[in-house]
Amino acid sequence: MNPATVDLLAVLKQQREEADTQRMRAEKAYALAVLDETAALIRSVCPEAVYVNFAYYGDTGTLSLYGVLGEQPSPLVTCPWLREESDRDHPLAERGEKIALDLQEALAPYNSPAWARTRRNSASEGNDWVLELPPPDRAVRIAELVRERHPEATAVVVDGRSAGGRIIEVVEGVAEDGSDNRTNRRRWNERCDDLLTALVAQMFALPDLADRHLLPVGSNYSHPYGSSISDHVRRMPLPPTA
């Protein structure tokens, strides 16, 4: 193979890899946009909706909607039904087919961020899945969860290379020298960490949210675990919460 052909193949390979990366980013963003639209549709009728319950058929990528669930009041109590598929008089009944089709679309990519908040329904057996709807405002929800354990938190540092967007440090105000008072000793439990990681990953995946909330850390930033600094390491100021 002559040198010119080798160079051309190298260029084309790089272009293909870049195109694949862009395609995957677009697929993730589109899946989340569809999920957000579905969540808004459901909450326009059921404001207390937290989960969607369905059967999922992996061989075809299709699903059958079971209904909409509210928040689980305690670990020993199942989530309350807000609407079951058999309830044909509910305002959501006429929109059930659209919701099912939109959920299929949101879950279609194998790497869709929607899968991070989808699990088998432990309260049932068989083909029974539960998807947690995204919050109306992801940034506010992240701030609420962080401040439950770090009341003085003003920002977090996130790394998109870890599970799509893990919080690596919490900023609790300013130190005496004027720098961020950072800590990597996060006080939340594993379940909360999973939720925060999923939400931050969604922030990275949605270009509009990423541009608005994920800011550069600055050239003087030192990664707490010795990793290199890249565009995937960002500082996220936390918005006010009640």
Phi and psi in degrees as GROMACS dihedral restraints (atoms count N, CA, C in turn):
[ dihedral_restraints ]
;  ai    aj    ak    al  type     phi  dphi    fc
    3     4     5     6     1   -77.1    20    10
    4     5     6     7     1   158.3    20    10
    6     7     8     9     1   -56.5    20    10
    7     8     9    10     1   -36.5    20    10
    9    10    11    12     1   -64.0    20    10
   10    11    12    13     1   -40.0    20    10
   12    13    14    15     1   -66.6    20    10
   13    14    15    16     1   -41.5    20    10
   15    16    17    18     1   -59.7    20    10
   16    17    18    19     1   -45.7    20    10
   18    19    20    21     1   -63.0    20    10
   19    20    21    22     1   -41.7    20    10
   21    22    23    24     1   -63.8    20    10
   22    23    24    25     1   -43.2    20    10
   24    25    26    27     1   -62.8    20    10
   25    26    27    28     1   -38.7    20    10
   27    28    29    30     1   -64.0    20    10
   28    29    30    31     1   -41.9    20    10
   30    31    32    33     1   -65.6    20    10
   31    32    33    34     1   -45.2    20    10
   33    34    35    36     1   -65.3    20    10
   34    35    36    37     1   -37.2    20    10
   36    37    38    39     1   -62.6    20    10
   37    38    39    40     1   -44.2    20    10
   39    40    41    42     1   -63.6    20    10
   40    41    42    43     1   -41.6    20    10
   42    43    44    45     1   -63.5    20    10
   43    44    45    46     1   -39.6    20    10
   45    46    47    48     1   -65.0    20    10
   46    47    48    49     1   -41.8    20    10
   48    49    50    51     1   -64.2    20    10
   49    50    51    52     1   -41.3    20    10
   51    52    53    54     1   -64.7    20    10
   52    53    54    55     1   -39.5    20    10
   54    55    56    57     1   -66.3    20    10
   55    56    57    58     1   -39.2    20    10
   57    58    59    60     1   -63.6    20    10
   58    59    60    61     1   -41.1    20    10
   60    61    62    63     1   -63.7    20    10
   61    62    63    64     1   -44.5    20    10
   63    64    65    66     1   -64.1    20    10
   64    65    66    67     1   -38.7    20    10
   66    67    68    69     1   -64.3    20    10
   67    68    69    70     1   -42.7    20    10
   69    70    71    72     1   -65.6    20    10
   70    71    72    73     1   -38.4    20    10
   72    73    74    75     1   -63.4    20    10
   73    74    75    76     1   -42.9    20    10
   75    76    77    78     1   -65.2    20    10
   76    77    78    79     1   -39.1    20    10
   78    79    80    81     1   -63.4    20    10
   79    80    81    82     1   -43.3    20    10
   81    82    83    84     1   -63.5    20    10
   82    83    84    85     1   -45.9    20    10
   84    85    86    87     1   -63.6    20    10
   85    86    87    88     1   -41.8    20    10
   87    88    89    90     1   -66.5    20    10
   88    89    90    91     1   -42.9    20    10
   90    91    92    93     1   -58.9    20    10
   91    92    93    94     1   -42.4    20    10
   93    94    95    96     1   -70.2    20    10
   94    95    96    97     1   -36.7    20    10
   96    97    98    99     1   -63.1    20    10
   97    98    99   100     1   -41.4    20    10
   99   100   101   102     1   -64.2    20    10
  100   101   102   103     1   -42.1    20    10
  102   103   104   105     1   -63.8    20    10
  103   104   105   106     1   -40.3    20    10
  105   106   107   108     1   -62.6    20    10
  106   107   108   109     1   -41.7    20    10
  108   109   110   111     1   -64.2    20    10
  109   110   111   112     1   -39.9    20    10
  111   112   113   114     1   -65.7    20    10
  112   113   114   115     1   -42.9    20    10
  114   115   116   117     1   -62.1    20    10
  115   116   117   118     1   -41.4    20    10
  117   118   119   120     1   -64.6    20    10
  118   119   120   121     1   -39.7    20    10
  120   121   122   123     1   -62.7    20    10
  121   122   123   124     1   -45.7    20    10
  123   124   125   126     1   -65.0    20    10
  124   125   126   127     1   -44.1    20    10
  126   127   128   129     1   -74.1    20    10
  127   128   129   130     1   -17.1    20    10
  129   130   131   132     1   -66.5    20    10
  130   131   132   133     1   -23.1    20    10
  132   133   134   135     1  -108.2    20    10
  133   134   135   136     1   -36.9    20    10
  135   136   137   138     1  -122.7    20    10
  136   137   138   139     1    83.6    20    10
  138   139   140   141     1   -59.1    20    10
  139   140   141   142     1   -24.8    20    10
  141   142   143   144     1   -90.9    20    10
  142   143   144   145     1     7.2    20    10
  144   145   146   147     1   -63.7    20    10
  145   146   147   148     1   134.7    20    10
  147   148   149   150     1  -124.1    20    10
  148   149   150   151     1   -35.9    20    10
  150   151   152   153     1  -129.9    20    10
  151   152   153   154     1   154.9    20    10
  153   154   155   156     1  -117.2    20    10
  154   155   156   157     1   133.5    20    10
  156   157   158   159     1  -110.8    20    10
  157   158   159   160     1   133.3    20    10
  159   160   161   162     1  -159.4    20    10
  160   161   162   163     1   164.5    20    10
  162   163   164   165     1   -97.1    20    10
  163   164   165   166     1   136.7    20    10
  165   166   167   168     1  -119.7    20    10
  166   167   168   169     1   132.7    20    10
  168   169   170   171     1  -113.3    20    10
  169   170   171   172     1    99.3    20    10
  171   172   173   174     1   -64.1    20    10
  172   173   174   175     1   -28.9    20    10
  174   175   176   177     1   -69.5    20    10
  175   176   177   178     1   -26.9    20    10
  177   178   179   180     1  -113.1    20    10
  178   179   180   181     1   -12.8    20    10
  180   181   182   183     1    71.9    20    10
  181   182   183   184     1    19.8    20    10
  183   184   185   186     1  -105.6    20    10
  184   185   186   187     1   168.0    20    10
  186   187   188   189     1  -145.3    20    10
  187   188   189   190     1   159.7    20    10
  189   190   191   192     1  -119.2    20    10
  190   191   192   193     1   122.9    20    10
  192   193   194   195     1   -74.9    20    10
  193   194   195   196     1   130.6    20    10
  195   196   197   198     1   -96.3    20    10
  196   197   198   199     1   -37.5    20    10
  198   199   200   201     1   159.0    20    10
  199   200   201   202     1  -169.7    20    10
  201   202   203   204     1  -121.2    20    10
  202   203   204   205     1   136.4    20    10
  204   205   206   207     1  -118.4    20    10
  205   206   207   208     1   154.0    20    10
  207   208   209   210     1   -95.9    20    10
  208   209   210   211     1  -172.9    20    10
  210   211   212   213     1   -66.5    20    10
  211   212   213   214     1   141.0    20    10
  213   214   215   216     1   -73.2    20    10
  214   215   216   217     1   117.9    20    10
  216   217   218   219     1   -66.7    20    10
  217   218   219   220     1   -29.6    20    10
  219   220   221   222     1  -161.0    20    10
  220   221   222   223     1   161.7    20    10
  222   223   224   225     1   -59.8    20    10
  223   224   225   226     1   -21.8    20    10
  225   226   227   228     1   -95.2    20    10
  226   227   228   229     1    -0.2    20    10
  228   229   230   231     1  -121.4    20    10
  229   230   231   232     1   138.1    20    10
  231   232   233   234     1   -74.2    20    10
  232   233   234   235     1   160.6    20    10
  234   235   236   237     1   -67.3    20    10
  235   236   237   238     1   138.1    20    10
  237   238   239   240     1   -74.3    20    10
  238   239   240   241     1   142.1    20    10
  240   241   242   243     1   -75.3    20    10
  241   242   243   244     1   128.9    20    10
  243   244   245   246     1   -99.6    20    10
  244   245   246   247     1   -27.3    20    10
  246   247   248   249     1  -162.3    20    10
  247   248   249   250     1   125.4    20    10
  249   250   251   252     1  -100.5    20    10
  250   251   252   253     1   151.4    20    10
  252   253   254   255     1   -61.3    20    10
  253   254   255   256     1   -28.0    20    10
  255   256   257   258     1   -73.9    20    10
  256   257   258   259     1   -13.1    20    10
  258   259   260   261     1   -83.6    20    10
  259   260   261   262     1    92.1    20    10
  261   262   263   264     1   -78.9    20    10
  262   263   264   265     1    -9.0    20    10
  264   265   266   267     1   -92.6    20    10
  265   266   267   268     1    -7.7    20    10
  267   268   269   270     1   -70.6    20    10
  268   269   270   271     1   145.1    20    10
  270   271   272   273     1   -57.0    20    10
  271   272   273   274     1   -24.7    20    10
  273   274   275   276     1   -80.7    20    10
  274   275   276   277     1   -10.4    20    10
  276   277   278   279     1   -57.3    20    10
  277   278   279   280     1   -44.3    20    10
  279   280   281   282     1   -72.7    20    10
  280   281   282   283     1   -10.4    20    10
  282   283   284   285     1  -107.5    20    10
  283   284   285   286     1     3.2    20    10
  285   286   287   288     1   -58.9    20    10
  286   287   288   289     1   -42.1    20    10
  288   289   290   291     1   -64.9    20    10
  289   290   291   292     1   -41.9    20    10
  291   292   293   294     1   -64.2    20    10
  292   293   294   295     1   -42.7    20    10
  294   295   296   297     1   -60.6    20    10
  295   296   297   298     1   -44.4    20    10
  297   298   299   300     1   -62.1    20    10
  298   299   300   301     1   -44.8    20    10
  300   301   302   303     1   -65.7    20    10
  301   302   303   304     1   -39.0    20    10
  303   304   305   306     1   -67.1    20    10
  304   305   306   307     1   -39.7    20    10
  306   307   308   309     1   -63.9    20    10
  307   308   309   310     1   -39.8    20    10
  309   310   311   312     1   -57.2    20    10
  310   311   312   313     1   -43.1    20    10
  312   313   314   315     1   -66.8    20    10
  313   314   315   316     1   -39.9    20    10
  315   316   317   318     1   -67.2    20    10
  316   317   318   319     1   -30.1    20    10
  318   319   320   321     1   -96.2    20    10
  319   320   321   322     1    -2.4    20    10
  321   322   323   324     1   -61.9    20    10
  322   323   324   325     1   -47.6    20    10
  324   325   326   327     1   -66.2    20    10
  325   326   327   328     1   135.8    20    10
  327   328   329   330     1   -61.8    20    10
  328   329   330   331     1   -26.8    20    10
  330   331   332   333     1  -103.7    20    10
  331   332   333   334     1    21.3    20    10
  333   334   335   336     1   -60.8    20    10
  334   335   336   337     1   132.2    20    10
  336   337   338   339     1   -59.8    20    10
  337   338   339   340     1   -18.8    20    10
  339   340   341   342     1   -62.9    20    10
  340   341   342   343     1   -27.9    20    10
  342   343   344   345     1   -66.8    20    10
  343   344   345   346     1   -24.9    20    10
  345   346   347   348     1   -64.8    20    10
  346   347   348   349     1   -22.4    20    10
  348   349   350   351     1  -116.0    20    10
  349   350   351   352     1    27.2    20    10
  351   352   353   354     1  -118.8    20    10
  352   353   354   355     1   133.8    20    10
  354   355   356   357     1  -148.4    20    10
  355   356   357   358     1   163.8    20    10
  357   358   359   360     1   -68.8    20    10
  358   359   360   361     1   144.2    20    10
  360   361   362   363     1   -77.8    20    10
  361   362   363   364     1   108.3    20    10
  363   364   365   366     1   -69.0    20    10
  364   365   366   367     1   -15.7    20    10
  366   367   368   369     1   -85.5    20    10
  367   368   369   370     1     0.5    20    10
  369   370   371   372     1  -141.4    20    10
  370   371   372   373     1   169.4    20    10
  372   373   374   375     1  -115.2    20    10
  373   374   375   376     1   162.0    20    10
  375   376   377   378     1    85.4    20    10
  376   377   378   379     1  -155.2    20    10
  378   379   380   381     1   -81.9    20    10
  379   380   381   382     1    82.4    20    10
  381   382   383   384     1  -139.7    20    10
  382   383   384   385     1   114.4    20    10
  384   385   386   387     1  -122.6    20    10
  385   386   387   388     1   152.9    20    10
  387   388   389   390     1  -129.3    20    10
  388   389   390   391     1   128.2    20    10
  390   391   392   393     1  -112.8    20    10
  391   392   393   394     1   127.5    20    10
  393   394   395   396     1   -83.2    20    10
  394   395   396   397     1   122.7    20    10
  396   397   398   399     1   -67.4    20    10
  397   398   399   400     1   143.3    20    10
  399   400   401   402     1   -67.1    20    10
  400   401   402   403     1   149.7    20    10
  402   403   404   405     1   -68.5    20    10
  403   404   405   406     1   156.4    20    10
  405   406   407   408     1   -58.9    20    10
  406   407   408   409     1   -32.5    20    10
  408   409   410   411     1  -134.9    20    10
  409   410   411   412     1   105.0    20    10
  411   412   413   414     1   -64.6    20    10
  412   413   414   415     1   -41.2    20    10
  414   415   416   417     1   -62.3    20    10
  415   416   417   418     1   -42.9    20    10
  417   418   419   420     1   -65.4    20    10
  418   419   420   421     1   -41.2    20    10
  420   421   422   423     1   -64.5    20    10
  421   422   423   424     1   -40.4    20    10
  423   424   425   426     1   -60.5    20    10
  424   425   426   427     1   -44.8    20    10
  426   427   428   429     1   -60.9    20    10
  427   428   429   430     1   -41.5    20    10
  429   430   431   432     1   -62.4    20    10
  430   431   432   433     1   -46.0    20    10
  432   433   434   435     1   -65.8    20    10
  433   434   435   436     1   -42.5    20    10
  435   436   437   438     1   -64.1    20    10
  436   437   438   439     1   -43.8    20    10
  438   439   440   441     1   -75.6    20    10
  439   440   441   442     1   -11.6    20    10
  441   442   443   444     1   -63.9    20    10
  442   443   444   445     1   -29.0    20    10
  444   445   446   447     1  -113.2    20    10
  445   446   447   448     1   -21.2    20    10
  447   448   449   450     1  -129.4    20    10
  448   449   450   451     1    79.0    20    10
  450   451   452   453     1   -58.1    20    10
  451   452   453   454     1   -27.0    20    10
  453   454   455   456     1   -92.9    20    10
  454   455   456   457     1     6.7    20    10
  456   457   458   459     1   -63.2    20    10
  457   458   459   460     1   134.1    20    10
  459   460   461   462     1  -114.6    20    10
  460   461   462   463     1   -17.9    20    10
  462   463   464   465     1  -163.7    20    10
  463   464   465   466     1   168.2    20    10
  465   466   467   468     1  -133.7    20    10
  466   467   468   469     1   155.2    20    10
  468   469   470   471     1  -107.6    20    10
  469   470   471   472     1   130.2    20    10
  471   472   473   474     1  -123.2    20    10
  472   473   474   475     1   152.1    20    10
  474   475   476   477     1  -126.7    20    10
  475   476   477   478     1   112.2    20    10
  477   478   479   480     1   -72.1    20    10
  478   479   480   481     1    -8.2    20    10
  480   481   482   483     1   -82.4    20    10
  481   482   483   484     1   -14.3    20    10
  483   484   485   486     1  -105.4    20    10
  484   485   486   487     1   109.3    20    10
  486   487   488   489     1    54.7    20    10
  487   488   489   490     1    25.7    20    10
  489   490   491   492     1    89.6    20    10
  490   491   492   493     1   -17.6    20    10
  492   493   494   495     1   164.2    20    10
  493   494   495   496     1    65.5    20    10
  495   496   497   498     1   -88.1    20    10
  496   497   498   499     1   143.3    20    10
  498   499   500   501     1   -74.9    20    10
  499   500   501   502     1   123.8    20    10
  501   502   503   504     1  -105.8    20    10
  502   503   504   505     1   -21.7    20    10
  504   505   506   507     1  -148.9    20    10
  505   506   507   508     1   152.2    20    10
  507   508   509   510     1  -113.0    20    10
  508   509   510   511     1   132.7    20    10
  510   511   512   513     1   -98.4    20    10
  511   512   513   514     1   120.6    20    10
  513   514   515   516     1  -115.7    20    10
  514   515   516   517     1    76.4    20    10
  516   517   518   519     1    77.3    20    10
  517   518   519   520     1  -156.4    20    10
  519   520   521   522     1  -119.2    20    10
  520   521   522   523     1   138.4    20    10
  522   523   524   525     1   -77.2    20    10
  523   524   525   526     1   173.7    20    10
  525   526   527   528     1   -61.9    20    10
  526   527   528   529     1   -30.6    20    10
  528   529   530   531     1   -85.1    20    10
  529   530   531   532     1     3.8    20    10
  531   532   533   534     1    91.1    20    10
  532   533   534   535     1    -4.7    20    10
  534   535   536   537     1   -85.3    20    10
  535   536   537   538     1   168.1    20    10
  537   538   539   540     1   -63.6    20    10
  538   539   540   541     1   136.8    20    10
  540   541   542   543     1   -88.1    20    10
  541   542   543   544     1    90.5    20    10
  543   544   545   546     1  -100.8    20    10
  544   545   546   547     1   148.1    20    10
  546   547   548   549     1  -141.6    20    10
  547   548   549   550     1   140.4    20    10
  549   550   551   552     1  -102.7    20    10
  550   551   552   553     1    12.4    20    10
  552   553   554   555     1   -93.7    20    10
  553   554   555   556     1    83.4    20    10
  555   556   557   558     1   -78.9    20    10
  556   557   558   559     1   134.2    20    10
  558   559   560   561     1   -95.6    20    10
  559   560   561   562     1    -2.9    20    10
  561   562   563   564     1   -82.8    20    10
  562   563   564   565     1   163.4    20    10
  564   565   566   567     1   -84.2    20    10
  565   566   567   568     1   178.1    20    10
  567   568   569   570     1   -64.0    20    10
  568   569   570   571     1   -39.7    20    10
  570   571   572   573     1   -63.2    20    10
  571   572   573   574     1   -43.0    20    10
  573   574   575   576     1   -66.4    20    10
  574   575   576   577     1   -37.2    20    10
  576   577   578   579     1   -63.4    20    10
  577   578   579   580     1   -39.8    20    10
  579   580   581   582     1   -61.8    20    10
  580   581   582   583     1   -43.3    20    10
  582   583   584   585     1   -66.4    20    10
  583   584   585   586     1   -45.2    20    10
  585   586   587   588     1   -61.7    20    10
  586   587   588   589     1   -41.9    20    10
  588   589   590   591     1   -62.7    20    10
  589   590   591   592     1   -42.5    20    10
  591   592   593   594     1   -62.6    20    10
  592   593   594   595     1   -42.8    20    10
  594   595   596   597     1   -67.8    20    10
  595   596   597   598     1   -41.4    20    10
  597   598   599   600     1   -66.3    20    10
  598   599   600   601     1   -39.0    20    10
  600   601   602   603     1   -60.8    20    10
  601   602   603   604     1   -37.4    20    10
  603   604   605   606     1   -67.6    20    10
  604   605   606   607     1   -35.1    20    10
  606   607   608   609     1   -62.7    20    10
  607   608   609   610     1   -42.5    20    10
  609   610   611   612     1   -64.1    20    10
  610   611   612   613     1   -36.5    20    10
  612   613   614   615     1   -76.1    20    10
  613   614   615   616     1   -23.5    20    10
  615   616   617   618     1   -98.5    20    10
  616   617   618   619     1   107.0    20    10
  618   619   620   621     1   -53.1    20    10
  619   620   621   622     1   -40.5    20    10
  621   622   623   624     1   -63.8    20    10
  622   623   624   625     1   -43.9    20    10
  624   625   626   627     1   -69.2    20    10
  625   626   627   628     1   -39.9    20    10
  627   628   629   630     1   -61.7    20    10
  628   629   630   631     1   -44.6    20    10
  630   631   632   633     1   -64.7    20    10
  631   632   633   634     1   -33.8    20    10
  633   634   635   636     1   -82.0    20    10
  634   635   636   637     1   -35.7    20    10
  636   637   638   639     1  -114.7    20    10
  637   638   639   640     1   -23.1    20    10
  639   640   641   642     1  -102.4    20    10
  640   641   642   643     1   106.4    20    10
  642   643   644   645     1  -105.1    20    10
  643   644   645   646     1   157.7    20    10
  645   646   647   648     1   -60.8    20    10
  646   647   648   649     1   146.3    20    10
  648   649   650   651     1   -84.8    20    10
  649   650   651   652     1   -15.1    20    10
  651   652   653   654     1    97.4    20    10
  652   653   654   655     1   154.8    20    10
  654   655   656   657     1   -69.3    20    10
  655   656   657   658     1   -20.4    20    10
  657   658   659   660     1   -90.6    20    10
  658   659   660   661     1     0.8    20    10
  660   661   662   663     1   -70.3    20    10
  661   662   663   664     1   138.5    20    10
  663   664   665   666     1  -117.3    20    10
  664   665   666   667     1   121.2    20    10
  666   667   668   669     1   -65.6    20    10
  667   668   669   670     1   131.7    20    10
  669   670   671   672     1   -63.7    20    10
  670   671   672   673     1   -20.0    20    10
  672   673   674   675     1  -111.5    20    10
  673   674   675   676     1    15.6    20    10
  675   676   677   678     1    78.4    20    10
  676   677   678   679     1     4.9    20    10
  678   679   680   681     1   -73.6    20    10
  679   680   681   682     1   160.4    20    10
  681   682   683   684     1   -70.0    20    10
  682   683   684   685     1   157.7    20    10
  684   685   686   687     1   -97.2    20    10
  685   686   687   688     1   132.1    20    10
  687   688   689   690     1  -142.1    20    10
  688   689   690   691     1  -175.3    20    10
  690   691   692   693     1   -66.1    20    10
  691   692   693   694     1   -11.9    20    10
  693   694   695   696     1   -83.5    20    10
  694   695   696   697     1   -10.7    20    10
  696   697   698   699     1   -98.0    20    10
  697   698   699   700     1   120.1    20    10
  699   700   701   702     1  -136.6    20    10
  700   701   702   703     1   155.8    20    10
  702   703   704   705     1  -104.2    20    10
  703   704   705   706     1   126.7    20    10
  705   706   707   708     1  -116.0    20    10
  706   707   708   709     1   103.4    20    10
  708   709   710   711     1   -62.5    20    10
  709   710   711   712     1   140.3    20    10
  711   712   713   714     1   -91.2    20    10
  712   713   714   715     1   128.1    20    10
  714   715   716   717     1   -70.9    20    10
  715   716   717   718     1   163.2    20    10
  717   718   719   720     1   -61.0    20    10
  718   719   720   721     1   146.2    20    10
  720   721   722   723     1  -129.5    20    10
  721   722   723   724     1   160.3    20    10
